[in-house]
Amino acid sequence: MNNTIRFSSGRSVFRCPICEEPLLCEKNSLVCSKHHSFDISKHGYVNLAGGTKGSTEHYDKESFQKRQQILEAGYYSHISEELIDIVGSLPNVVTVLDCGCGEGFYARELDQRLSEKQLIAFDISRDSIQLAAKSDKGGVQWFVGDSTNLPIRSHSINCILDIFAPANYAEFRRAMSRTGYIVKVVPGNGHLKEFRELAKDHLRKSEYSNQSLVDYFEKHFELVERKLVSRTFEMPLEDREIFADMTPLLFNIDRSQIDLTKTETLTVEGEILIGRPLDREEPKKAKGGKSNKAKNTKPNASKSKKSKK
Ligand SMILES: C[S@@+](CC[C@H](N)C(=O)[O-])C[C@H]1O[C@@H](n2cnc3c(N)ncnc32)[C@H](O)[C@@H]1O
């Protein structure tokens, strides 16, 4: 998609990371009234990170490529399908902001399947956003940015998505419309339980509970619904290896200490928290979502990697 069309379509939700004035799309840049200007790259993203370094420890280009292989092979598709259903059925949602989007799998899926929504997605890592934008055949508005200082106009976003990524609830609340929603995915208690068992001697805790994340969420939002989405996959060794390389669970562990041949299955489990502002305003009118066809792709990351070569 042409970059000017990508960033001028829909509502303009961006604000200048320097002076906080609204940013508008002019030719190949986003520009504010004080003439701060941010170029849209040829791949279709803009860097609005201000002074941030633009990378996070452990997440490098290779880990995002591996994450993409796993996600595109379908190992997280039960979660993306549920998210499509949820976001598609929330009333009055036009603008959707995916915070800490990584290599962009969920934003691309939502953009494709809920084409009437305006998808905006960002991550603090420039490597991840480059990969996300290059892989996008649709019209997601990608930017490099920081959840702790969103270059987004106040109350302009109808749905904040935060999928396995760090949150800044004060900023999310500021960016959200007063009738809006937050949809957050946290690991389920059984997420990657087979890897946890294999690595138990090297992890601080061999059992995981997401309760503290849920409690913290409930301090900031009214919890409307909580949905557990879980699938256990038979997974070829090659995919288990790619998975082990990309998951933050094993980032600090010497991989030679973990024998991946000792499990043939892996559980991918997310708990989806749907929330709304504690001081919510009731929307004026409600609108139903469109139905979504479920995809039926059998996961295989190593195969999908090969087929791309
Ligand atoms: C576990 S990954 C999840 C990525 C993606 N949501 C997914 O589920 O595939 C966490 C992501 O959060 C990003 N991240 C960490 N701190 C961030 C911040 N302050 N602002 C924006 N993104 C951040 C990381 O770069 C990483 O891509």
The ligand as an SDF file (V2000), in Angstrom:
LIG
                    3D

 27 29  0  0  0  0  0  0  0  0999 V2000
    6.7380  -11.1830   24.3080 C   0  0  0  0  0  0  0  0  0  0  0  0
    6.8730   -9.9520   23.0830 S   0  0  0  0  0  0  0  0  0  0  0  0
    5.2030   -9.9430   22.4810 C   0  0  0  0  0  0  0  0  0  0  0  0
    5.1170   -9.4270   21.0750 C   0  0  0  0  0  0  0  0  0  0  0  0
    3.7290   -9.5710   20.4330 C   0  0  0  0  0  0  0  0  0  0  0  0
    2.7130   -8.8320   21.1450 N   0  0  0  0  0  0  0  0  0  0  0  0
    3.3650  -11.0290   20.3320 C   0  0  0  0  0  0  0  0  0  0  0  0
    2.5780  -11.5040   21.1750 O   0  0  0  0  0  0  0  0  0  0  0  0
    3.8770  -11.7050   19.4340 O   0  0  0  0  0  0  0  0  0  0  0  0
    6.9440   -8.4270   24.0200 C   0  0  0  0  0  0  0  0  0  0  0  0
    7.1540   -7.2030   23.1340 C   0  0  0  0  0  0  0  0  0  0  0  0
    7.0540   -6.0190   23.9310 O   0  0  0  0  0  0  0  0  0  0  0  0
    7.9520   -5.0660   23.3840 C   0  0  0  0  0  0  0  0  0  0  0  0
    8.1950   -4.0080   24.3840 N   0  0  0  0  0  0  0  0  0  0  0  0
    8.8840   -4.0890   25.5590 C   0  0  0  0  0  0  0  0  0  0  0  0
    8.8610   -2.9020   26.2000 N   0  0  0  0  0  0  0  0  0  0  0  0
    8.1330   -2.0430   25.4120 C   0  0  0  0  0  0  0  0  0  0  0  0
    7.7540   -0.6590   25.5210 C   0  0  0  0  0  0  0  0  0  0  0  0
    8.1070    0.0740   26.5840 N   0  0  0  0  0  0  0  0  0  0  0  0
    7.0400   -0.1130   24.5330 N   0  0  0  0  0  0  0  0  0  0  0  0
    6.6720   -0.8420   23.4480 C   0  0  0  0  0  0  0  0  0  0  0  0
    6.9940   -2.1440   23.2910 N   0  0  0  0  0  0  0  0  0  0  0  0
    7.7110   -2.7450   24.2530 C   0  0  0  0  0  0  0  0  0  0  0  0
    9.1750   -5.9030   23.0350 C   0  0  0  0  0  0  0  0  0  0  0  0
   10.0520   -5.2530   22.1290 O   0  0  0  0  0  0  0  0  0  0  0  0
    8.5180   -7.1540   22.4610 C   0  0  0  0  0  0  0  0  0  0  0  0
    8.3270   -7.0470   21.0700 O   0  0  0  0  0  0  0  0  0  0  0  0
  1  2  1  0
  2  3  1  0
  2 10  1  0
  3  4  1  0
  4  5  1  0
  5  6  1  0
  5  7  1  0
  7  8  2  0
  7  9  1  0
 10 11  1  0
 11 12  1  0
 11 26  1  0
 12 13  1  0
 13 14  1  0
 13 24  1  0
 14 15  1  0
 14 23  1  0
 15 16  2  0
 16 17  1  0
 17 18  1  0
 17 23  2  0
 18 19  1  0
 18 20  2  0
 20 21  1  0
 21 22  2  0
 22 23  1  0
 24 25  1  0
 24 26  1  0
 26 27  1  0
M  CHG  2   2   1   9  -1
M  END
$$$$
